[in-house]
Amino acid sequence: LQSQLHQTQRLEVLGQLAGGIAHDFNNLLAVILNYPELIADELAGPAPELESAGRDMGQIQRAAERATALTHQLLAFARREIVQPRVLELNQTVTDVEELLRRTIGADVLLRTDLAADLWPVLADPGQIEQVLVNLAVNARDAMSAGGTLSIDTANVIIDTPADGTATQHGGRHVRLQVSDTGTGMPADVIEHAFEPFFTTKSEGAGTGLGLSTVYGIVAQAEGTITIQSQPGAGTTFTVLVPVTDEVALPIEEAPRYQHTPAG
Ligand code: ADP
């Protein structure tokens, strides 16, 4: 059942991705296909419009360059599909990638970490979790161009299991990873589409719209969930919940109850 779930989620993400690619590539191909005729017209006739022709050739070149950039992003995305999950302590992964995160966010953004002691283990690919942290940090940095604070928190939480019997085998125990910034925040219509491949509000060249869809895919593969809480003008918090692995015996201990209310 687990691998079936993986497969379904994977296909869902890939399906979304394929839809996004088709859409973006069609737009780029339209430029590449239609502009040569336009340029031919501009150059025909007794008074060739050289300036317009030059500009339109530039459009073709930019469309082709953007298509190339998309292909590279997609290849990177596809490579990440090969996952090697292992029993993982998320705090270790955060610590391993901390220096890279600091360099990513630059000197104007403060990095604050609050890592819970005795964090429960999860089953995940450490490289993929690093990717999640880096992608979220890149977005946080972009949202804090005037500086701010990026916070990374981890905690053991027990999610109250639904009474309808759809509870997981993990007894509600999850590890929570929160990545917060004090940046621009996200309006509701951006939150709604944020995880879709190729959705971006950034200017062309600045964003590919693949950062959060990659994060979403990785979290789904670890059988986790990700939600966004955001306040325009105040900042954004991404909350990742990953079920603890039942591959290791865990000491029975109390953790704070955590009411999971997906916001956004
Ligand atoms: P990209 O960063 O290339 O635009 P993403 O998928 O990473 O693509 O993000 C999609 C959009 O979600 C961004 O364009 C931005 O509008 C919004 N977003 C993501 N993270 C944040 C954040 N921390 N603060 C504000 N907006 C964000």
Residues whose N, C-alpha, C, O or C-beta is under 5 A from the ligand:
A	BS01	ADP	N139 A140 A143 G183 G185 M186 V190 A194 F199 T200 T201 K202 A206 G207 T208 G209 L210 G211 L212 S213 T236
